[in-house]
Amino acid sequence: MLDDLKLSNAQIAWRAAQDIADGAYVNLGIGFPEMVAQYTVEGRTPIFHTENGILNFGQAPAPGEEDWDMINAGKKAVTLKPGASFFHHADSFAMVRGGHLDVAILGALQVAQTGDLANWRVGNKGVPAVGGAMDLVHGAKRVAVLTDHVTKKGEPKLVESCTFPLTGVACVTRIYTSLAVVDIEDGHFVLREKLAGISMEDLQSVTGAPLHTDGEVGDLIVPAL
C-alpha cells in the first residue's frame, strides 16, 4: 500500500528545494540530490557549489551542447550563471572545511536517530572510499538528506543506529523521505510532515526508531511531477 502512495525522487527533490533560502551556498550530492537544482523556488537564487571546483553553476545544457570541461562532481555537464568561478579542488575543500557552505544535501543508505549518516558502503559493496561527503557533512552549516523511507526490501532506512560504515557522526538535521519530512533533535526523530494518506501507525511501522512529535504534524503536499 505504501508503494502506491510514496513520493517520486523528483517530488522529494522538489520538497527539499522549498527550504533553500535565497542566496544560500549549497552543495548537492552526486546522483539523486542533484535533482534539487531543477526545482529552485521562483524569486530565490541559491548559489550551487561542486567539490571539483565550480561556484554558481546552472542547469544542465541541452543534449549536444555540453562542454565537457564544465562538469560537476558527478561528471555531469553543467552550465554557468553570471559571476560563476572556477578554482582548484583544494580551494573547493577549503570552502567546505571552512564552514562557508550553508547547506549540503546528500543521499543516504541509513540515517540514525542521533543524526549519524551512512551513505557510501554496504559491507563489501559500494565505492572504494567515503570521498568528499565526510568533509561536507561536518563543514556545512546544515546537512539534509534525501532518501526513500525504506530499502528495496522494505527495511527502514531511518534507524536507531547505523549498521553500515559511517560518513559522519551527529551531522544530519533534516530528512526528506518518500513518506515524510523528519527533523533530528536531541537524538530523536521529530516528525514535521507526512503524506495525508498514511497513518502515524503505518509510518512508524516502517521507521526503525520512535517518531516523536512537537506540535501539529503538517501534510506533506507536493506537485505531480
C-alpha positions as CSV (number, residue, x, y, z in Angstrom):
1,M,0.0,0.0,0.0
2,L,2.8,2.5,0.9
3,D,4.4,1.9,-2.5
4,D,1.3,3.3,-4.2
5,L,1.4,6.4,-2.1
6,K,5.0,7.3,-1.8
7,L,6.6,10.3,-3.5
8,S,8.9,10.0,-6.5
9,N,12.5,11.1,-6.4
10,A,11.5,14.3,-8.3
11,Q,8.9,15.1,-5.7
12,I,11.3,14.6,-2.8
13,A,13.8,16.9,-4.5
14,W,11.1,19.5,-5.0
15,R,10.2,19.5,-1.4
16,A,13.8,19.9,-0.3
17,A,14.2,22.8,-2.7
18,Q,11.4,24.7,-0.9
19,D,13.6,25.0,2.2
20,I,16.7,26.5,0.4
21,A,16.9,30.2,1.2
22,D,17.7,33.0,-1.3
23,G,21.4,33.4,-1.6
24,A,22.3,30.2,0.2
25,Y,25.5,28.5,-0.7
26,V,24.5,24.9,-1.4
27,N,26.3,21.7,-2.3
28,L,24.3,18.9,-3.9
29,G,25.5,15.3,-3.5
30,I,26.1,13.1,-6.5
31,G,23.1,11.4,-8.1
32,F,19.6,11.9,-6.7
33,P,20.3,15.1,-4.8
34,E,21.4,16.8,-8.0
35,M,17.7,17.0,-8.9
36,V,17.2,19.7,-6.3
37,A,18.7,22.3,-8.6
38,Q,15.8,21.8,-11.1
39,Y,13.2,23.0,-8.5
40,T,14.7,26.3,-7.3
41,V,11.9,28.4,-5.9
42,E,11.0,31.3,-8.2
43,G,12.5,34.5,-6.8
44,R,15.3,32.8,-5.0
45,T,18.8,32.5,-6.2
46,P,20.8,29.8,-4.4
47,I,24.5,29.5,-5.3
48,F,25.4,25.9,-6.1
49,H,28.9,24.6,-5.3
50,T,30.6,21.5,-6.5
51,E,33.7,19.9,-4.9
52,N,35.6,19.7,-8.2
53,G,35.8,23.5,-8.4
54,I,32.8,25.5,-9.6
55,L,30.7,28.0,-7.8
56,N,27.4,29.2,-9.2
57,F,26.7,26.6,-11.8
58,G,23.4,26.4,-13.5
59,Q,21.1,23.8,-15.2
60,A,22.3,21.0,-17.4
61,P,22.9,22.0,-21.0
62,A,20.7,20.8,-23.8
63,P,21.7,17.5,-25.4
64,G,24.5,18.1,-27.8
65,E,25.5,21.4,-26.3
66,E,27.7,20.0,-23.5
67,D,31.1,21.4,-22.8
68,W,32.9,18.6,-21.1
69,D,35.4,20.9,-19.5
70,M,32.5,22.1,-17.3
71,I,31.2,19.2,-15.2
72,N,30.1,18.7,-11.6
73,A,31.5,16.2,-9.1
74,G,29.2,13.5,-10.6
75,K,30.9,14.1,-14.1
76,K,27.6,15.5,-15.5
77,A,27.8,18.6,-17.8
78,V,26.6,21.9,-16.3
79,T,26.2,25.5,-17.4
80,L,27.4,28.6,-15.7
81,K,25.5,31.5,-14.3
82,P,26.8,35.1,-14.4
83,G,29.5,35.5,-11.9
84,A,30.4,31.8,-11.8
85,S,34.0,31.0,-10.8
86,F,36.4,28.1,-11.2
87,F,39.1,27.0,-8.7
88,H,41.3,24.2,-7.7
89,H,39.6,21.3,-5.8
90,A,41.9,22.0,-2.8
91,D,40.4,25.5,-2.6
92,S,36.9,24.0,-3.0
93,F,37.5,21.8,0.0
94,A,38.9,24.8,1.9
95,M,35.5,26.4,1.4
96,V,33.8,23.2,2.7
97,R,36.0,22.8,5.7
98,G,36.0,26.5,6.5
99,G,32.3,26.5,7.1
100,H,31.3,28.6,4.1
101,L,28.5,26.3,2.8
102,D,25.0,26.9,4.2
103,V,23.6,23.6,3.2
104,A,24.8,20.2,2.0
105,I,22.1,17.9,0.5
106,L,23.1,14.2,0.3
107,G,21.6,10.8,-0.3
108,A,21.6,8.1,2.4
109,L,21.7,4.3,3.0
110,Q,20.9,4.8,6.6
111,V,20.3,7.7,9.0
112,A,20.3,7.2,12.7
113,Q,18.1,9.0,15.2
114,T,21.2,10.7,16.6
115,G,21.9,12.2,13.1
116,D,24.7,9.7,12.1
117,L,24.8,9.2,8.4
118,A,25.9,6.2,6.3
119,N,25.8,6.8,2.6
120,W,28.8,5.2,0.9
121,R,29.2,1.5,1.6
122,V,27.2,-1.7,2.4
123,G,29.5,-4.4,3.6
124,N,31.8,-5.1,0.6
125,K,29.6,-3.3,-1.8
126,G,30.0,0.4,-2.6
127,V,32.5,2.9,-3.7
128,P,36.1,2.3,-2.5
129,A,36.3,5.3,-0.2
130,V,33.9,7.8,1.5
131,G,35.2,10.7,-0.6
132,G,34.2,14.3,0.0
133,A,31.0,13.5,1.8
134,M,32.8,13.2,5.1
135,D,34.0,16.8,4.7
136,L,30.6,18.1,3.6
137,V,28.7,16.6,6.5
138,H,30.9,18.4,9.1
139,G,31.7,21.5,7.1
140,A,28.3,22.7,6.0
141,K,26.1,24.6,8.4
142,R,23.1,22.4,7.7
143,V,23.0,18.8,6.4
144,A,19.8,17.5,4.8
145,V,19.2,14.0,3.4
146,L,17.0,12.8,0.5
147,T,16.0,9.2,0.6
148,D,13.3,6.6,0.1
149,H,11.8,5.8,3.5
150,V,12.6,2.2,3.2
151,T,15.0,0.0,1.2
152,K,14.0,-2.0,-1.9
153,K,13.5,-4.9,0.6
154,G,11.2,-2.8,2.7
155,E,13.6,-2.4,5.6
156,P,13.7,1.0,7.4
157,K,16.4,3.5,6.3
158,L,15.7,5.6,9.4
159,V,17.1,3.6,12.2
160,E,18.2,3.6,15.9
161,S,21.8,3.2,15.0
162,C,23.6,2.7,11.6
163,T,24.9,-0.7,10.8
164,F,26.8,0.4,7.7
165,P,30.1,2.3,7.7
166,L,29.6,5.9,8.8
167,T,30.0,9.0,6.6
168,G,29.6,11.3,9.6
169,V,28.5,11.4,13.3
170,A,25.6,13.5,14.5
171,C,25.6,15.6,11.3
172,V,22.1,15.3,9.7
173,T,19.5,17.9,10.7
174,R,16.6,17.1,8.4
175,I,15.5,14.1,6.3
176,Y,13.2,14.3,3.2
177,T,11.8,10.9,2.5
178,S,9.2,9.4,0.2
179,L,6.7,9.4,3.0
180,A,7.6,12.2,5.4
181,V,9.8,15.2,6.5
182,V,11.7,14.4,9.7
183,D,14.0,16.5,11.8
184,I,16.6,15.3,14.2
185,E,16.6,17.0,17.5
186,D,18.2,15.9,20.8
187,G,18.9,12.4,19.5
188,H,15.3,11.8,18.3
189,F,13.4,11.7,15.0
190,V,10.8,14.5,15.1
191,L,8.1,14.2,12.5
192,R,7.2,17.5,10.8
193,E,5.2,16.4,7.8
194,K,3.7,13.2,6.4
195,L,1.6,12.1,3.5
196,A,-2.0,12.6,4.4
197,G,-2.9,9.1,3.2
198,I,-0.6,7.4,5.8
199,S,-1.5,6.9,9.4
200,M,1.0,7.5,12.2
201,E,0.9,3.8,12.9
202,D,1.8,2.8,9.4
203,L,4.6,5.3,9.2
204,Q,6.0,4.2,12.5
205,S,5.9,0.6,11.3
206,V,8.4,1.4,8.5
207,T,10.6,3.5,10.7
208,G,13.4,1.9,12.7
209,A,13.2,4.2,15.7
210,P,10.5,6.1,17.5
211,L,8.9,9.1,15.7
212,H,8.3,12.0,18.1
213,T,6.1,14.9,17.5
214,D,6.3,18.5,18.6
215,G,3.0,20.2,17.9
216,E,0.9,19.6,14.9
217,V,2.2,17.4,12.1
218,G,1.7,19.0,8.7
219,D,0.6,17.4,5.5
220,L,3.4,16.6,3.0
221,I,2.0,18.2,-0.2
222,V,3.9,18.2,-3.4
223,P,3.0,18.8,-7.1
224,A,2.6,16.0,-9.6
225,L,6.0,15.9,-11.3
